[in-house]
């Protein structure tokens, strides 16, 4: 009898995301078991329980998913999970807290495609401002863009302190530099947008981040992407399904949340499928999600 594909889903939160559970089951796992209120210190024990309960050859059919709503903690949990392995035992890992790694991957892949196809540009050397930068999607998007050589600025809606701390964390973890800026009022946001070529909006759902006057004043702006699917839009005048729609008289092009969401869905589903079909254990974080999102997006 063939081994069952088992997915253990860990989260530091009170509940595991129903979205991720549905995705995992639909992708083909035979059993999906959530574990809630998991601490970093508990990762080793849980992983070793999972690996020692099956022979080494069955490790490829066992996987651990790491959720939550904190990118740094998810990465720390992933690192602890990898460290907990005892060869020849091995299992697969996939970190995607709040779906942020796959959402960020989809956002950057969509922005990159629009830049390349419509503006004859790439991410390297492009000035990018990230709104909602202390959230999991904003943080992950900033890292991906910076790793591709973009000049990234994290914008703080409540001042510079938290985005500066996020920038320091990015530097420590990934050895890439990102700037931090205060975007706590309309005037500051307008100035930041006017100096940018790409704007990524990953702020709170149902909050307009970029106003019509700010967009109209942004003469250098090439691409704007927004992941907020709850009205009002995070970007004034941006339709949910926009895929390169013109946003201002300077020719800035907008990418809406449904366009990004379509790539995100395929990316998360695709990574779950890759775990199921793998011939040996694999480990995925947002960089792997970005590679697949790029492939999906063409």
ABEGO torsion letter per residue (X at the ends): XBBBBBBBBBBABABBBAAAAAAAAAAGBABBBBBBGBBAAAAAAAAAAAAAABBAAAAAABBBBBBEABAAAAAAAAAAAAAABBOABBBBBBBBBGGAAAAAAAAAAAAAAAAAAAAGBBABGBBBBBBGAABAAAAAAAAAAAAAGBBBBBBBAAEAAAAAAAAAAAAAAAGBBBBBBBAABAAAAAAAAAABABBBBABBBGBBABBAAAAAABAABABBBBABABOBBABBGBBAABBGBBABAAGBBBBBAAAAAAAAAAAAAAAAAAAAABABBBBBBAAAAAAAAAAAAX
